[in-house]
Amino acid sequence: MSPETWRGSRPRAYGNRKEQPWRSIYVWDSRMPPLYEVMRPAFRVLRVFGLAPYVLSKDGSSARMRVCNVYCLHSLVSACVYFDCTYRLLKIYENMHLELSTGASIIIYEIFLNVFVVTSDLVLDIARRGRIVNLCNRLANFDTALGIIWKPPPRILRKRLIGFIIANILIWSVIVDLSARSFKDTYLNMIRHTIIYLATAVGIFKFCGAILLLEQRFGQLNNLALRDGPNIFAEVKSTQAKSKSKFPRFNKLL
């Protein structure tokens, strides 16, 4: 199955597993690749914090990731907001005259570490947005070309991801509420104080998700190479005609 199959009038399923044992695919109802259907809730959360300067757009009958200049501008605005929140936090500790104490020094180092993590993520997202988009589209093509079987199915994975996002929202809401009650401050001010920590947590979750995604794809490619590689190379040595049809396709996937 080639990546262009998604551009047809309707996604096609491979029902005959005897003829093509590793070419079974979970067919999603929409015209969007399963990878993007699973990741779409995460995209929406990342956009809020300016960590996703790209958008999913329709290209014929399929959806592809594209660079979005509007979200790039939003990322720059988010960077300004984070720096403003950092300045407010530093002013608070300066007014409390805690800058010379050990506890305040640790907190200040903590703040600078969070700012460094978020700023690095924002800079890399904006500077390398084209490569990130290209990589994600290639991963979607990889899943489509190999007919990856999603276990559990994409619908269940998407529900789990939404549940994980909702749980984190509730946890951070409780943290902000308890902090507001402890410091006798308004809820809005506590959001300003904790947004830099929240953005850092979102950036770390994003990095962990990317690592897991690449680990799964490399594992699937390794299993395919171990299972079908010897047969393909044997056919290359025996028949030149078969090598023209199978070996270049396998080499392209690698």
C-alpha positions as CSV (number, residue, x, y, z in Angstrom):
1,M,0.0,0.0,0.0
2,S,1.5,3.3,-1.0
3,P,1.0,6.6,0.9
4,E,-1.0,7.9,-2.0
5,T,-3.8,5.4,-1.2
6,W,-5.2,7.9,1.3
7,R,-5.8,10.3,-1.5
8,G,-8.4,8.1,-3.1
9,S,-12.1,8.4,-2.7
10,R,-12.2,6.1,0.3
11,P,-9.6,4.4,2.6
12,R,-9.1,0.7,1.8
13,A,-8.7,-2.1,4.2
14,Y,-6.7,-5.3,3.7
15,G,-9.0,-8.1,4.6
16,N,-7.1,-11.1,3.3
17,R,-4.5,-11.7,6.0
18,K,-3.3,-15.0,4.4
19,E,-2.0,-13.2,1.3
20,Q,-0.6,-10.2,3.2
21,P,-0.1,-11.1,6.8
22,W,1.6,-7.9,7.9
23,R,-0.5,-5.6,5.7
24,S,-3.6,-5.2,7.9
25,I,-4.7,-1.7,8.9
26,Y,-7.3,-0.3,11.2
27,V,-9.5,1.8,8.9
28,W,-10.5,5.1,10.5
29,D,-13.9,6.4,9.6
30,S,-12.6,9.9,8.6
31,R,-10.2,10.7,5.8
32,M,-7.4,11.5,8.2
33,P,-4.5,9.1,8.9
34,P,-4.8,7.3,12.3
35,L,-1.6,8.9,13.6
36,Y,-3.1,12.4,13.3
37,E,-6.5,11.4,14.6
38,V,-4.7,10.2,17.8
39,M,-2.4,13.2,18.1
40,R,-5.1,15.9,17.3
41,P,-6.1,16.5,21.0
42,A,-2.5,16.9,21.9
43,F,-2.0,19.4,19.1
44,R,-4.8,21.6,20.5
45,V,-3.2,21.7,24.0
46,L,0.2,22.5,22.5
47,R,-1.2,25.3,20.5
48,V,-2.5,27.0,23.7
49,F,1.1,27.2,25.0
50,G,2.6,28.2,21.6
51,L,4.4,24.8,21.3
52,A,2.8,23.8,18.0
53,P,3.3,26.3,15.2
54,Y,1.7,24.0,12.6
55,V,-1.8,22.9,11.7
56,L,-3.6,19.8,10.2
57,S,-5.1,20.8,6.8
58,K,-7.0,18.8,4.2
59,D,-5.1,17.9,1.0
60,G,-7.6,16.3,-1.3
61,S,-9.0,13.4,0.6
62,S,-6.3,13.2,3.2
63,A,-5.0,15.4,6.0
64,R,-1.4,16.6,6.2
65,M,0.5,18.7,8.7
66,R,1.5,22.1,7.4
67,V,3.4,25.1,8.8
68,C,1.0,27.9,10.0
69,N,2.4,31.4,10.3
70,V,-0.5,32.5,12.6
71,Y,0.6,29.9,15.2
72,C,4.2,30.9,14.7
73,L,3.2,34.4,15.7
74,H,1.3,33.0,18.6
75,S,4.5,31.2,19.7
76,L,6.3,34.5,19.7
77,V,3.5,36.1,21.8
78,S,3.6,33.1,24.2
79,A,7.4,33.7,24.6
80,C,6.7,37.3,25.6
81,V,4.1,36.1,28.1
82,Y,6.5,33.6,29.7
83,F,9.2,36.3,30.1
84,D,6.6,38.7,31.6
85,C,5.5,36.0,34.1
86,T,9.2,35.3,34.9
87,Y,9.8,39.0,35.6
88,R,6.8,39.2,37.9
89,L,8.0,36.2,39.9
90,L,11.4,37.7,40.3
91,K,9.9,41.0,41.4
92,I,7.8,39.2,44.0
93,Y,10.9,37.5,45.6
94,E,12.8,40.8,45.4
95,N,10.0,42.6,47.3
96,M,9.9,39.9,49.9
97,H,13.6,40.3,50.5
98,L,14.3,36.6,50.1
99,E,17.0,37.0,47.4
100,L,19.8,36.2,49.9
101,S,18.3,33.2,51.5
102,T,19.0,29.7,50.4
103,G,15.4,28.8,49.8
104,A,14.8,31.8,47.6
105,S,18.0,31.1,45.6
106,I,16.8,27.5,44.8
107,I,13.4,28.9,43.7
108,I,15.1,31.5,41.5
109,Y,17.3,28.8,39.9
110,E,14.1,26.8,39.4
111,I,12.4,29.6,37.6
112,F,15.4,30.2,35.3
113,L,15.5,26.4,34.5
114,N,11.8,26.4,33.6
115,V,12.3,29.5,31.4
116,F,15.3,27.9,29.7
117,V,13.3,24.7,28.9
118,V,10.2,26.5,27.6
119,T,12.3,29.0,25.6
120,S,14.4,26.3,24.0
121,D,11.3,24.4,23.0
122,L,9.7,27.5,21.5
123,V,12.9,28.4,19.6
124,L,13.3,24.9,18.2
125,D,9.6,24.7,17.2
126,I,9.8,27.9,15.3
127,A,13.3,27.4,13.8
128,R,12.8,23.7,12.8
129,R,9.1,23.8,12.1
130,G,9.6,22.7,8.5
131,R,11.6,19.6,9.5
132,I,9.1,18.7,12.2
133,V,6.2,18.9,9.7
134,N,8.2,16.8,7.2
135,L,9.0,14.2,9.8
136,C,5.4,13.9,11.0
137,N,4.1,13.5,7.5
138,R,6.7,10.8,6.8
139,L,5.6,9.0,9.9
140,A,2.0,9.1,8.7
141,N,3.1,7.8,5.3
142,F,5.1,5.1,7.1
143,D,2.1,3.8,9.0
144,T,0.0,3.9,5.8
145,A,2.6,2.2,3.6
146,L,3.2,-0.7,6.1
147,G,-0.4,-1.0,7.1
148,I,0.4,-0.7,10.8
149,I,-2.0,-2.5,13.1
150,W,-2.9,-0.2,16.0
151,K,-3.2,-2.1,19.3
152,P,-5.3,-0.7,20.9
153,P,-7.2,0.9,18.1
154,P,-6.8,4.7,17.4
155,R,-10.3,5.5,19.0
156,I,-9.2,4.0,22.3
157,L,-5.8,5.6,22.2
158,R,-7.5,9.0,21.5
159,K,-9.8,8.5,24.4
160,R,-6.9,7.7,26.7
161,L,-5.0,10.8,25.6
162,I,-8.1,13.0,26.2
163,G,-8.5,11.4,29.6
164,F,-4.8,12.1,30.4
165,I,-5.2,15.7,29.4
166,I,-8.4,16.2,31.5
167,A,-6.7,14.6,34.5
168,N,-3.7,17.0,34.2
169,I,-6.0,20.0,33.9
170,L,-7.8,18.9,37.1
171,I,-4.6,18.3,38.9
172,W,-3.2,21.7,37.9
173,S,-6.5,23.4,38.8
174,V,-6.3,21.9,42.3
175,I,-2.6,23.1,42.6
176,V,-3.5,26.6,41.6
177,D,-6.5,26.7,43.9
178,L,-4.5,25.5,46.9
179,S,-1.7,27.9,46.2
180,A,-4.2,30.8,45.9
181,R,-5.7,29.9,49.3
182,S,-2.3,29.4,51.0
183,F,-0.8,32.7,49.8
184,K,-4.2,34.5,50.0
185,D,-3.9,35.7,46.4
186,T,-6.4,35.8,43.5
187,Y,-6.8,32.8,41.2
188,L,-5.8,34.8,38.2
189,N,-2.5,35.9,39.8
190,M,-1.7,32.4,40.7
191,I,-2.3,31.3,37.1
192,R,0.3,33.9,36.1
193,H,2.7,32.6,38.6
194,T,2.4,28.9,37.7
195,I,1.9,29.2,33.9
196,I,5.7,28.9,33.4
197,Y,5.7,25.6,35.3
198,L,2.7,24.4,33.4
199,A,4.3,25.2,30.1
200,T,7.4,23.3,31.1
201,A,5.4,20.3,32.0
202,V,3.6,20.4,28.7
203,G,6.9,20.7,26.9
204,I,8.3,17.7,28.8
205,F,5.2,15.6,28.0
206,K,5.6,16.6,24.3
207,F,9.3,15.4,24.3
208,C,8.4,12.1,26.0
209,G,5.5,11.5,23.4
210,A,7.9,12.1,20.5
211,I,10.4,9.7,22.0
212,L,7.7,7.0,22.4
213,L,6.4,7.6,18.9
214,L,9.8,7.2,17.3
215,E,10.6,4.2,19.5
216,Q,7.5,2.4,18.3
217,R,8.1,3.1,14.6
218,F,11.8,2.0,14.8
219,G,10.7,-1.2,16.6
220,Q,8.1,-1.9,13.9
221,L,10.7,-1.3,11.1
222,N,13.2,-3.5,12.9
223,N,10.7,-6.3,13.2
224,L,9.9,-6.0,9.5
225,A,13.5,-6.1,8.6
226,L,14.2,-9.2,10.7
227,R,11.1,-11.0,9.3
228,D,11.2,-10.0,5.6
229,G,14.7,-8.8,5.1
230,P,16.4,-12.2,4.5
231,N,13.7,-13.2,2.0
232,I,14.0,-10.0,0.1
233,F,17.8,-10.2,-0.1
234,A,17.6,-13.8,-1.2
235,E,15.3,-12.8,-4.0
236,V,17.7,-10.0,-5.0
237,K,20.5,-12.5,-5.4
238,S,18.4,-15.0,-7.3
239,T,16.2,-12.9,-9.6
240,Q,17.0,-9.4,-10.9
241,A,13.4,-8.8,-11.9
242,K,12.1,-9.4,-8.3
243,S,14.8,-7.1,-6.9
244,K,13.5,-4.3,-9.0
245,S,10.0,-4.6,-7.5
246,K,10.7,-5.5,-3.9
247,F,14.2,-4.4,-2.9
248,P,13.9,-0.7,-3.8
249,R,10.6,-0.5,-1.9
250,F,12.2,-2.1,1.2
251,N,15.2,0.2,0.9
252,K,12.9,3.2,0.6
253,L,11.2,2.3,3.9
254,L,14.6,2.0,5.6
